[in-house]
């Protein structure tokens, strides 16, 4: 099973300053003794468990998922050894996929956008208000329209046009901006389909907001098609991006009631409110290490 390691935190001062919350995520086959082994290892290391959530798809032969937060004073060089010992003592015997993340290391987030500003500005506002568990480090867009808005937040804006027949060049420019520099890429109504090559090379998760309640009305023009169908609910879906269009694991969804009186334009306006809320929750939950993948589904603690 693959072990995912976080990069060490920056050095700190004395042991009191080093005490920090570490988030531990675990996925493995369910069997007796998992919780006991994890708890015993942490107890022996002097860690204080401050929260723990777990879920099993089937206690007899299902998949087991856990999110735990514990407090432990560790210098950077001690953390590397601590994670190595956890892998040998607990991770390997239970064939776990696991990750530890030092909560002092706020995730670095890049936003890709086009012309629509509602999801982008909502995330920027939440970040400025300290309501986002991550640091937005740049915004890149295939149109220049949002430059002034982004720069008013003190963030760098990169215009990366996607010209007909030159999409690989545009994706290469985006990769040069984000690959190895961020922990998460989010698509704030970025109206371009990312290639499988980009997704393979970017090296971090990518989250998209889709303005319909997937799998209904996937693709372009969902509100117009929803109006034609006479729906009574419009929704939004935040999901991880995969090579298959709008089919990645879903993180969060929500809906808003509409009626026959609402025009397609009204559906767009009402849907934008849902999009903002769904998108911000999904990004926040990812930054808080609350989302674990289970095939093409997610477990969200």
N, C-alpha and C positions, 0 to 999 in steps of 0.2 A: 504494500500500500504506500502511496506517496505521502511524504511528510512535508508540510508547507511551513517554512520558517519566516518569521518577521525579521527585519533588519534591527540591529541593536539600537536602543535609545541613545541619545546624546549623553555624554558624561555629566554627572551632577556632583554635588558636594558631599556633605557628611551622610551618615546612614539614615538620619531622619528625613533628609531630602530625597534619598533614594527609594524610600518606601513608596510603592506605587500600586495601582490597580493593574493587574494583568488579566486579559480576557483569554479564556481557553475554549476553543471550539473542537468538538469531537464528533466523528461519524464512523460507525463500524457496525459489524453484525452484532445483534443483541445476544447476550448470554449472561449468566450470573457472574457477579464479581466486578463489573466494570466500575461502578460508582465507588465501591469499597477500595479498589486499587488506586483510583485517582485521588480519593480523599486521603488515603494512607500516605501516598507519596508526598502530597502537599503538606500534610501534618508533620511528617518527618523532616521536611525542609523548613518548618517554622512558618508556613504560610497560614493566613487567616482567610477562610472562604467567606465571602460577603454576600454572594448570591449564586444560585444554581437552578437551572432549568433543564429538564430532560424530556425526551419523547421517544417512544418505541412504536414502530409500525405494527409489530406483532411480538409479544414477549417470548414466544416459542421459537421463532426462527426469523424474526424480522430485522429491520435496520434500527440502530440506536443512535440518537443525536443528543448532544449535551452542549449547553453554553454555561460556563462558570466564570465568575469573577473572584479573584483572590488578591490579597494584599501581601506583599513580600518585598523586603528591602534587598535589592540586588544591584551591584555595580554592573556596568556593561559587560565586562569580561566574565563575571559570575553568571550572568543571564545566559550566555552562550553555553556554558558548561551545564547549567540547570536544565536547559532545553534538551541537550544531548542526553543527559541522564534520564529525563522523562521519556524520551523516545525509546531508550534501551529497556527501561524498567516497566513501562506501561504501554507505550505506543506499539512497539513491535509484538509483544505477546498477544495483544488483542487485535492486531492487524488494523490499526486505526489510521484514518486520515485526520490529522489534527493540526491546529494552528494556535500559536500564542501571540498575542499582540499587546505590547506595552501601551497602555492608554495615554501615556504622556506623548506618544507619537501620533499627533493628529494626521489623519489621512490627507494627502495632497490630491486635489480634485481639479481636473480640466473639464471645461464645458465646451461642447460643440453646438453651434446654433446656426440659424439661417436668417430669416427676417422677423419671425414671430418673437415677441419679447416677453410674453406673460410668464412662462416657466423660467426663463433666464433671470428676469428681474426679481422674481419671487425668491429664487435661490440666493441671488446676490444680497437681497435685503435681509434674508434670514441669517446669512453669514455675517453681515455687518452688525446685526443685533445679537450675535453670539448664540444663535439658535440652531446652528449647524455644527455637528461634531466632525468637522473637517475644514481644511483651508483651501479655498478656491485660489488657484495660482495663475490661471490664464483662461481666456476665452478665445476660441477660434471660430470663424464663421465664413461661409462661402459667399456672403454678401457683406458690403461695408456698412449697412444701415445702422447697426447697433453699436458702432465704435464709440460715439459720444456717451451713450448710456453706460457702457462698460467702463470707460476711462473715468467717468465721474465717481466710480467706486474705488479708484486708485489701482485698477487691475490692467495688465497688458491685454491688448486686443490685437489679434492676428487675422488679417483678411487672407483667406486661402481659397481663391476661386476654383470652381470645378468646371473647367471648360470642356465642351463636347469633344470626346475622343482623348482627353488628357486626364482622366480620373486617376490612373496609377500615379501620375506625377503629383497630383494634389494630395493623395493619400501618403505618398512619401514625405511630402512637406509636413503633413500633420504628424507623421511618425517621428520626424526629427524634433518636433516641438514637445511631444509627450512621452515617447518611449524611454523608459528608465528615469523619468522625471516625476511621474505621478503614480498614485496608488489606485486611482479610479478615473474613468472617463464617463461623462454623462452627456446624453444627447437631449438638449432642451429644444425640442422640435427642430432638430437638424434634418433638413429635408433631402438627405442623400442616403443611399443604401451603401453601407460599408461592406467591402469585399471580405471574403474569407481570408485572403492574404493579410489584410490589415488587422483583422481580429486575431490572427495567429501571431502576428509580430508585435502588437501593441503591448502584450505581456501583462495586462491588468484587466479586471472586469469592466464591461461597458453596460450602462443602464440606459434604457430608452423609455420615453413616455409616448404611448400611443393613444390617440384621441378617439377610442371606442372601447367597448367592453369585450376584449378579445376572448374567444376566437371569432366573435361576430364582427363583420365589417372590417376585416383586415385590409391593409393596403391603403390606397389613396381615396379621398373623398368620402370618409365614413359618415359624416353628418348628413351629406346630401342623400346617400343611400339609406340612412336611417330614417330620414324624413319621408322618402318614397315608400318605405316599408310601414310607416305609421307607428313607429315604436313609442312606447310610453316611458321609457327610461333611456337616458344617454349616460355613457360612462367613460372612464379612462382606465388604462392599464399601464403599470410600470413593470418592465421585465428586463432580464438580462438579454443582451444581444447575441444571437447566434447567426450562422450563415444562412439559415432558413428564415425568410422574411417574417417578422412579427410572430415568431413561434418559440422564442426563448422562454426559459423558466420565469413564471410570473411571481413578482414580489408583492405587489399590492394592487387592489382594484377598488373602485367605488362608483356609485351611480347617482344620478339626479333625475327626479320625476319631471316629465314634460307632457304636453298635451297637443291635441290637433290644432290648437291656435298658434303654436310656435312654428315660425318659419325656419328654413335652414340657417339663416343668419342668427336667429335667436338660439338655435341649438348650438351653434358655434360659440356664442357668448356664454351660455350656461355651461357648456362643456369645458370651457377654459377654466372656470372656477374649480371644477372637479380635477382637471389636469394638474393644476398647481398643487392642490392638496395631496393628491396621490403621488406625484413626482417627489415632492419634498419629503414625504414619509419614507418612500423607498430609499432615497439617497441617505437620509438620516439613519435608517435601520442598518443599511450596509456599513456606514461609517462607524456605527456602534457594534459591529460584528454580531448582528442578530440573525443573519441569513445564512443558512446552510443549504447546499444543493443536494437534491435527492432525485437523480435522473433528470427528467425534464420538469421537475417540480421543485419547490423550495419548502423548507421548514423555517418559519420565522418566529423567533422567541421574543 
